[in-house]
Amino acid sequence: MTDRDSLYAVSPLDGRYAGRTAPLSPYASEAALMRARVRVEVEYLLALADLEATPLSLEEETRERLRDAYRNFAEEDAATIKEIETSGYGPFEATNHDVKAVEYFLRLRLPEGSDAVPWIHFGLTSEDVNNLAHRLLVRDAVEEVLLPALYEVRDALGEMAREHRDLPMLARTHGQPATPTTFGKEMAVYAARLGRATGRIATATDGLRGKLGGASGTYAAHHAAYPDVDWSAFAANFVADLGLRFESLTTQVNPCDDLATLFDALRGANQVLLDLDLDVWLYVSNRYLGQTSVAGETGSSTMPHKVNPIDFENGEGNLSKANSDLSFLGEYVTTSRLQRDLSDSTVKRNVGAAFAHCLIGYTKTRDGLEKVVPNERVMAEDLEANPEVIGEAVQTILRREGRDDAYERVKELTRGRRVELSDFRKLFDELDLEEDVREELRALTPAGYTGVAAELVDEIDER
């Protein structure tokens, strides 16, 4: 698609964001689905030729020619299949059926008069081909594009966590000043969460399941032709050879619970990044994080000074859209009327769009992280301006010393009031305490009250 064409694209996925979604094209386009169908049909034909019960025999040269049909699948091949489907091609009238068009396309790849022609798509229903083709594409899209993009975000968070592990920062619970933390520890939390989320995605991807059971999942056509063949075992081996797990109990449709599990795992990772995008947006808003400006970039049409957190806002919007789509897909593809209805076919064509919104969200969040820099001065000033946050430490130490009114004394001093460190020190002087305890309390500062936050950063790689 040219730059001009992208201006007229119906969806921003193929228009404004085409550069970001391009890595998904080999897995999410219609041409990609055609190629995957060709692969399934070819490998199935070869498996039949290797089956002792069938009279089919294929020379090595023919086998390589057939495999080249998907290994070297080109734009012209996709155009040919589409032509067979929509208007007819050569000896074939228009099929108005996308899988049948693939079958006829493969006939063109065989030598004229080949005995193999009747064996293409032998005993299969279209869903046998489609369910395998879709899962091959989904698996590769996740493993080759989405997971690597997520790993980049996770690694960026880990680097930020380690670099700023000791940088004290005021925490906020319910939006109010709370026990201080470090910026590095906060980034480590997200790195660890995203690490676990990517692990769930990898597990779900490894669990994708394929079927090859015929028009209603009973191997009826196969059994009618060769009743002595263990077709279930044949199907199990065939699906495993494609790198998928085998689903033996199906209707015409593979139940798709495996896809729903994967979509849910992706939603989990997206939720982590949505949480991150929101937090970083707030850190930018309260000036805890500064942003590097890009030469020539405009932040506002009327306010020249602005450097907006656009990457995080863009990430938030696309991840929210992705999760809406993934929720819909997960609910829809797991239902089908009786043995099968066709509504799932058109819905599954939208999986690529959901993945594209994921990818935009991942890359935008990564780009945003590369531009932000902690504002240590602002963080320090905010800590100094909120000395009341040491109140937790004060009352805890006083409890340790046996004071049963510890909480109440600190509450009376601090709740709903602005206090200074000098107010705390006055309280310490009033209390009947050992001098070493009094000095321990006097040494407390907001910036120094971060517990073992810095050490917790090391937990990222242990999860």
HELIX and SHEET records of a PDB file:
HELIX    1   1 ASP A    3  SER A    6  1                                   4    
HELIX    2   2 ALA A   18  THR A   21  1                                   4    
HELIX    3   3 ALA A   22  LEU A   24  5                                   3    
HELIX    4   4 SER A   25  ALA A   28  1                                   4    
HELIX    5   5 GLU A   30  ASP A   50  1                                  21    
HELIX    6   6 GLU A   60  ARG A   71  1                                  12    
HELIX    7   7 GLU A   75  THR A   86  1                                  12    
HELIX    8   8 ASP A   98  ARG A  109  1                                  12    
HELIX    9   9 VAL A  117  TRP A  119  5                                   3    
HELIX   10  10 SER A  126  ALA A  141  1                                  16    
HELIX   11  11 VAL A  142  LEU A  146  3                                   5    
HELIX   12  12 LEU A  147  GLU A  163  1                                  17    
HELIX   13  13 PHE A  183  ASP A  206  1                                  24    
HELIX   14  14 ALA A  220  ALA A  225  1                                   6    
HELIX   15  15 TRP A  231  ASP A  241  1                                  11    
HELIX   16  16 ASP A  257  SER A  285  1                                  29    
HELIX   17  17 ILE A  310  TYR A  332  1                                  23    
HELIX   18  18 SER A  343  LYS A  348  1                                   6    
HELIX   19  19 VAL A  351  LYS A  371  1                                  21    
HELIX   20  20 GLU A  376  GLU A  384  1                                   9    
HELIX   21  21 PRO A  387  ILE A  390  5                                   4    
HELIX   22  22 GLY A  391  ARG A  400  1                                  10    
HELIX   23  23 ALA A  406  THR A  414  1                                   9    
HELIX   24  24 LEU A  421  GLU A  430  1                                  10    
HELIX   25  25 GLU A  435  ARG A  442  1                                   8    
HELIX   26  26 ALA A  453  LEU A  456  1                                   4    
HELIX   27  27 VAL A  457  GLU A  462  5                                   6    
SHEET    1   A 2 PRO A 168  THR A 173  0                                        
SHEET    2   A 2 GLN A 176  THR A 182 -1                                        
SHEET    1   B 2 ARG A 209  GLY A 210  0                                        
SHEET    2   B 2 ARG A 245  PHE A 246  1                                        
SHEET    1   C 2 LEU A 289  GLN A 291  0                                        
SHEET    2   C 2 VAL A 372  PRO A 374 -1                                        
END                                                                             
